Amino acid sequence: MTTLQELTWDRSDGLLPAIVQDCNTGAVLMLAYMNQEALALTCSTGRVTFWSRSRGCLWTKGQTSGNYLELREIAADCDGDALLVLAAPSGPTCHLGTTTCWGESRPRAAAERIGFLSVLEQVILQRIAQRPEGSYTAQLLAQGTRRIAQKVGEEGLELALAGVAESEREIIGEAADLLYHSLLLLNVKHLSLAQVVAELEARHAARRPD
């Protein structure tokens, strides 16, 4: 794997394309360009910074709108002439107000749709911290962990019953309820969806062919 110290700046007049991907959902947010100074600022400040080819200067995404891209990870491709930036957006990435620079009607991979669970988990964490009035999550939190665990059991049973006798729409609805309450229980116990996924990955890796 090419490291950031081995980038081939000389191949493209000192500018490398930088693809920005949402670290939570996997959505491709935008494409811009970095020179060595932009990369250094990105790494040192933690906010993604580019070189504007039209203005001929450095610009930190969000410096005008406040919709910064908080750096999580950055890597070079195999040839050292392109960058992949994982970032947490603090608002719409596109200057037109859409989540990505490809608009809201862009094609979405299945993995990105599943990535919404990470967004939902962040909402749940906010509810746990803030307990807003009128929030269903806050109401469950007020009833305690035992009640949340009970709801997980109830939703699991309802999903099982729907799987036997109900329509596809009912099954999907009950599965959504179960996922939500499971995420809530995990986070109340200071656990995360990422830990569950890691467990599934470990089990898959440990499988032996028959």
Secondary structure, 3 states (H helix, E strand, C coil): CCCHHHCCHHHHCCCEEEEEEECCCCCEEEEEEECHHHHHHHHHHCECEEEECCCCEEEECCCCCCCCEEEEEEEECCCCCCEEEEEEECCCCCCCCCCCCCCCCCCCCHHHHHHHHHHHHHHHHHHHHHCCCCCHHHHHHHHCHHHHHHHHHHHHHHHHHHHHHCCHHHHHHHHHHHHHHHHHHHHHCCCCHHHHHHHHHHHHHHCCCC
